[in-house]
Amino acid sequence: MSETRKRKHPANESSIKRTKSSKMTKETPPSKPPSQPTPSQPTLSTTPSNDDPFPVNWPKSLPYLTTPAYSPQITPSQLSLLRTLDPDLPTIPGSFPLGPAPHVKITPITDPKHPAHGQSGLFATQHLPPDTLILPYLGHYHPGSGPGLQDEDYDYTKSDYDLWLDRDADVAVDAARAGNEARFVNDYRGIPFTPPEPVPGQKKPPKQQKGKPNAEFKVAWDERTGQKVMSVWVLPRGKKGLNTGIERGEEVMVSYGRGFWEGRKQEGEGEN
């Protein structure tokens, strides 16, 4: 998605959040806690393809984050909750690269039938198996409610890049003013369906459901920074085993949730 287009978000339909904030400053990442056992994950190519500190097609006017940024409104108690390990969360391993992710690429949308035509989306550069981590969703961590969430510089209620991170800690993460490749993930609605190409040695192309998301938002534990983080994952295989993952060259698509689109509809009606 383009940095000039307002959109998004849920981590599931109940986690969509649009809030307010004051000026943001980056904070030194916390020290890492002892490593925890991680579930087995399919292998992805995580070796950076070049020495450029920015992903290909990254808008240079937008700060690129490799770790979260923090609002000065975040309290010590909120940080403590974010940095308390939840063993039930999926894990981003310490070996996952902090910089540009080589297995996805920001790509301009040239198809006039695509709802983000003239902007950008996130595309796979290799096969991404089901239930695989794609990358974290980085931005500014800020309080999700309460006073002091708006100043002369920014209003989080107007952001379409804002996700609930931890409701118990009352923390959300917004990627409108800074982020990483994950901010370019588009909603699946209206995106033209292109059947995947046949795989050499297979008689039929991989099965793929038409008009469905192939990825989802999940809260995860980031071993690299020792805290909770929003992240994007390939959808699991599913009960019928129809989901075979995301193929090379295929767009990464999530569902923003019904609440997001209802909010956009209400905004449009209010402008008339």
N, C-alpha and C positions, 0 to 999 in steps of 0.2 A: 504494500500500500504506500501511497505517497505521503511525504511529510507534510503536504499542504492540504490533505484531505482529512476531515474529522471523521472518526469511526470508533467503535468498539465498546465493550468487552465483557465476557464472563470467564470464570475458571470452571464453572458449570453455571447453569442458568440462575442459581440462587446467589452466585458470588459476584454478579455484575455490580459495579460501584462507580459512582461519579461524585467526587468530593471537592473540597477546597484546600488551599494551602498558602503558606507564606514562602519567603525566599528559601531556596534549597542550597545546601552546601554538602560537599562530599566529606565523608568521614573515613578515617582509617579502618579498613576491615578488621574484624575481631580475629584474635588468634584462633587457630584451628583446635578443636577438641580431639581427643583420641579417635582414630579412625574406627568406624563401625563396620560390621560385616555388610556387604552389598550383595543384592540379588544378582544372579547371572544375567547378563544382557548380551544381545547379539553384538558382534563387533562392527564398529563403523570406522571409517577412515577419519582419524582426528588429528592428522599431521597437517599443520598449516601449509598451504600451497605456495605462499610467498611471504616476503618480509613486510608487506604493507600493513601498517597498524589499523587500517580501515578495511571493511569488507568491500568487495567489488560493488560498484554502484551505490555506495553509501553517500548520502547528501552531506558534503563537507561542512555545511553551515550548522549541522546538528551534532552535538557532542556524542561521541561513541563511548559506551560504557563497557567495561569488562568486569566490574563489580558494582553493586548497588550504590546509589547516591542517597543521602539522608536529609530529611527536613530537620531544621533546628527545633521544631515542635515535637519531635520524637522524644519520649521520656526514657529514663534509664529502665523503668519497669517494663516498658514496651520492648526495648532492646533485649532485656533479659528473657522475656517470653519468646521472642524471635530466635534467640540463641539457645533455647532449651530443646535438646534433642527429642524428637518424637520417633520412636523406632518403627512406627507403622507407616511412615512416609517413604515414598520411593527415594532413591539416593542418586545425587549427582556426584560421581567419584572424583577424588582429588586429581586424577589424571586427565579429566576433561579440560580441553584448552580454554583459557581465559579470553583469548583473542578471537579473530574471525573464525567461524566454523566452516571447514572445507566441504562438509557434506550437504550444505544448502547454499543457495545463492540468491541475492536480491536481483530481480529481473524486471525490466520495464514491461508493462502489459501493452501489447500491440493489437490484440484482437478487439475490433470495435464492438463485438457482442459481449465482451467481458464488462461487468459493472465497474471495475477499476481501470477501464481503458484510459491510457495516457498517464497512468500512475505506475505502481510497482506491486509485485507480489513476491513470495518466498517459494523457491523451487528446489527440489532435490537434485543433487549432482551425482547421487548413487542410490542404489536400492536401500530403502529404510524399512527394516523388518517390523512386523507388528509389535506393539508395546515397547518401542525403542525411544529413549530420550533423544529429542532433536536438539534442543538448546534451552537455557534459562530465559525467562522474560525479565529483562532488566529495566530499571527506571528509578524514579525517586520514591523512596519509602516515606510515607507521611501518615499522620493520624487520619483515620477514616471518618471521624465525626468530632463534634465538639467545637468550641470557640477557637479563634485564631487560625482558621484554615483559609483565610483569604486576605490578600494584601493588594497593594497598588500594582504589583507585577503579574499576578497569576491567580486564576480562579479554577480550582479543580472540578467544580460542578460543570464546567464547560468542556472538560476533556473527554474524548472518546477513546483514550488509551489507558484508562484507569481501571485496575482490577483489585478486588478484595484479595488481600494476602492472608490475613489472620483476623478473623472477626473477634475472637476472644481477646487478642492483643489490641484490637481496634487499629489495625495498620493496613493500608492499601499501597499499591505500587502503580505509579503513573509513568508512561513512556512518551508523553507528548513532547517534552522539551529535551530529552536525552534518553538513550536506550541502546539496544543492540538489534540484530537482525530479526528477532522475534516480533518486533513492532510492525513488521511488514506482512504478517500472516493475515490473509483475507478470510472473510466469512464465505462459506460454500454456496450460499444462495445466489442463483443467477449465473454462476460460472459455467460456461459451456463444457459439456462432457466430451472428453476425447478418450475413446477406448485405448487401453494400453497396448503397445506393440507386442507381437509374439516374442517369446524368449527362445533363443536358439536351442533346438533339441526338443521343444514342446510343440505338440500339435495345435494347441489352442492358447490364446493369450491368457494371462492371469485374470481371474474373475474380479470384477470391481463393481460396486454398487453405484448406479447412476444417481447424481444429485444428492450425494451424502458427504459429510465431512470425513476426512481421513486422519485427522489429528485432534488433540484435545488439550486443554489447559489443566495442569495439576500442580498443587503445592508439593514441593519436594524439599529434602534436606540436602544442602550444598556442603559437601565436605571441604571444599576449597576455601570457603569463608566461614564455616561453622555457624550457619543460620538457615532459616527457612527462606525459600525463594519460589516465586512462581515459575513455571516451566511449561514447555510444549512437548508433547509425546505423540508418537504414532498410536492410533487406536489399536486396541488388542484384536486378536483374530476373530473374536465373536463366537457365539454359540454354534453357528452353522459353518464356521471356518471360512467365510467368504472373503474376509479382509486379508489380503496378502501383503499389506504394507503400502508404502509409497514408492512408485517406480522412478527411476532416473528421468529427469525432465518433467516430472509431474508437479503440479502446484500443491503446496502444503495448505490445507484448508481446515478451518475449525468452525464451530457454531458459536456465534456471539450470544446466542440465547434469545428467547422471545422477548425478555424484558428490555434488551437493548433496542430492538426494532420498534417495540411499542413506544419507547421513550422518544425515538427519532420521529415517529409518526405524530406524537403529541406536540413535539417541538415545531414540526411543519405546520400543523393546524394552528398553533399559537401565533405563527408568523403571518397567517392570512388575515 
